[in-house]
Amino acid sequence: MVAGRRGGGDADRVRDDRERPQQGRHAFPHPSSSRTVTREDITAYADASGDQNPLHRDDEVARAAGFPRVVAHGMYTMGTLTSWLVDWLGDPAALLRLKAHFRAPVLVGESIECGGRVRSLDPQTRTAVLDVWVRVERDGAVEWPIRRSEAEVRLA
């Protein structure tokens, strides 16, 4: 599960009760959550997925490829986003669709933050479309490993 601090600036302010979207609530932000990516996380994902690419395991290989250290699997990052969504929704079956655009790597030791906003609600089908993202602060700038992505969810 994704755990950690919530919120950010005014645009990311959230309620402590982790309120779920309801009809007519297009503007409230979806609670964000952060997690620090560890070597153990990357190793566990590599073992579970079978992807033992040395880029995800060996700092020297990562440096030779132009990265400062080991890179997390893109699907690990997407899995963290998915876990955060399911945690917020309370039911894995409520996540109907997730479309993610991978835009930047995540390095071991970085804290990634998952977040989103309700883009639209359909009261007839009781579904919502969320704009979702994963961000990381790196060298004083914000990078977006996953951005311009969306999830379709079923509302309770």
C-alpha positions as CSV (number, residue, x, y, z in Angstrom):
1,M,0.0,0.0,0.0
2,V,1.0,3.5,-0.6
3,A,1.5,5.5,2.6
4,G,2.9,8.8,3.7
5,R,2.3,12.5,3.8
6,R,-0.6,14.1,2.0
7,G,-1.2,17.3,0.2
8,G,0.9,20.0,-1.0
9,G,0.1,23.6,-1.9
10,D,-3.4,25.1,-2.0
11,A,-4.1,23.3,-5.3
12,D,-3.4,19.9,-3.6
13,R,-5.2,20.6,-0.2
14,V,-7.2,17.6,0.9
15,R,-9.6,16.7,3.6
16,D,-8.3,14.4,6.4
17,D,-11.3,12.1,6.0
18,R,-10.1,11.0,2.5
19,E,-13.6,11.7,1.1
20,R,-14.5,9.9,-2.1
21,P,-15.9,11.8,-5.1
22,Q,-19.6,12.4,-5.1
23,Q,-22.0,13.8,-7.7
24,G,-21.4,17.5,-8.2
25,R,-17.9,17.5,-6.7
26,H,-15.8,18.1,-9.8
27,A,-13.3,20.4,-8.1
28,F,-12.1,18.7,-5.0
29,P,-8.6,17.3,-5.3
30,H,-8.0,13.6,-4.9
31,P,-5.8,13.0,-1.8
32,S,-2.1,12.5,-2.6
33,S,0.3,10.1,-1.0
34,S,4.1,9.6,-1.1
35,R,6.5,6.7,-0.9
36,T,10.2,6.4,-0.9
37,V,11.4,3.8,-3.5
38,T,13.9,1.4,-2.0
39,R,16.3,-1.2,-3.4
40,E,14.1,-3.8,-1.6
41,D,11.0,-2.5,-3.5
42,I,12.8,-2.7,-6.8
43,T,14.2,-6.2,-6.1
44,A,10.8,-7.5,-5.0
45,Y,9.2,-6.1,-8.1
46,A,12.0,-7.6,-10.3
47,D,11.5,-11.0,-8.7
48,A,7.7,-10.9,-9.0
49,S,7.8,-9.7,-12.6
50,G,10.7,-11.7,-13.8
51,D,12.3,-8.5,-15.2
52,Q,15.9,-8.9,-14.0
53,N,17.4,-6.2,-16.3
54,P,20.6,-5.0,-14.6
55,L,19.5,-1.4,-15.1
56,H,17.2,-2.1,-12.2
57,R,19.8,-3.9,-10.0
58,D,23.3,-2.6,-10.7
59,D,24.5,1.0,-10.1
60,E,27.4,0.6,-12.6
61,V,25.1,-0.6,-15.4
62,A,22.7,2.3,-14.6
63,R,25.6,4.8,-14.7
64,A,26.8,3.3,-18.0
65,A,23.2,3.9,-19.4
66,G,23.3,7.6,-18.2
67,F,21.5,7.4,-14.9
68,P,23.1,8.3,-11.5
69,R,22.0,5.0,-9.9
70,V,19.5,2.1,-10.3
71,V,16.2,2.9,-12.0
72,A,12.8,1.6,-10.8
73,H,10.8,-0.4,-13.3
74,G,8.2,1.8,-15.0
75,M,5.5,-0.7,-14.2
76,Y,6.6,-0.5,-10.5
77,T,5.8,3.2,-10.6
78,M,2.5,2.5,-12.3
79,G,1.8,-0.3,-9.8
80,T,2.4,2.3,-7.0
81,L,-0.1,4.6,-8.7
82,T,-2.6,1.8,-9.0
83,S,-2.2,0.8,-5.3
84,W,-2.8,4.4,-4.3
85,L,-6.0,4.5,-6.4
86,V,-7.3,1.2,-5.0
87,D,-6.6,2.3,-1.5
88,W,-8.5,5.5,-2.0
89,L,-11.4,3.7,-3.8
90,G,-11.7,1.0,-1.2
91,D,-12.5,-1.7,-3.8
92,P,-10.1,-3.0,-6.5
93,A,-13.1,-3.7,-8.8
94,A,-13.9,0.1,-8.7
95,L,-10.9,0.8,-10.9
96,L,-12.2,0.3,-14.4
97,R,-9.4,1.6,-16.5
98,L,-6.0,3.2,-16.1
99,K,-4.1,4.9,-18.9
100,A,-0.6,6.0,-18.0
101,H,2.0,8.0,-20.0
102,F,5.6,7.3,-18.8
103,R,7.6,10.5,-19.0
104,A,10.6,10.2,-16.6
105,P,12.5,7.6,-14.7
106,V,12.3,7.0,-10.9
107,L,15.6,6.4,-9.2
108,V,16.2,4.3,-6.1
109,G,16.0,6.5,-2.9
110,E,13.6,9.0,-4.4
111,S,10.2,9.8,-2.9
112,I,7.4,9.6,-5.4
113,E,4.1,11.3,-4.9
114,C,0.9,9.9,-6.4
115,G,-2.1,12.3,-6.9
116,G,-5.0,13.3,-9.1
117,R,-8.1,15.3,-9.5
118,V,-11.7,14.4,-10.5
119,R,-12.0,15.6,-14.2
120,S,-15.6,14.5,-14.8
121,L,-18.5,12.6,-13.2
122,D,-21.3,10.7,-15.0
123,P,-24.2,10.4,-12.6
124,Q,-26.1,8.0,-14.9
125,T,-23.3,5.4,-15.0
126,R,-21.9,6.3,-11.5
127,T,-18.4,6.6,-12.9
128,A,-15.8,9.3,-12.8
129,V,-12.7,10.1,-14.8
130,L,-9.7,11.2,-12.8
131,D,-6.5,13.0,-14.0
132,V,-3.7,11.1,-12.3
133,W,0.0,11.5,-11.9
134,V,3.2,10.5,-10.2
135,R,5.8,13.2,-9.4
136,V,9.2,13.4,-7.9
137,E,11.4,16.3,-6.8
138,R,14.8,16.0,-8.2
139,D,17.7,18.5,-8.0
140,G,15.3,21.3,-7.0
141,A,12.9,20.7,-9.9
142,V,9.7,18.6,-10.3
143,E,9.8,15.7,-12.6
144,W,6.7,13.8,-13.7
145,P,7.4,10.0,-14.2
146,I,3.7,9.6,-15.0
147,R,1.7,12.6,-16.2
148,R,-1.3,13.4,-18.5
149,S,-2.8,10.1,-17.4
150,E,-6.3,9.1,-16.5
151,A,-8.3,6.5,-14.5
152,E,-11.9,5.7,-14.9
153,V,-13.5,4.6,-11.7
154,R,-16.9,3.3,-10.5
155,L,-18.4,5.2,-7.6
156,A,-20.0,3.5,-4.7
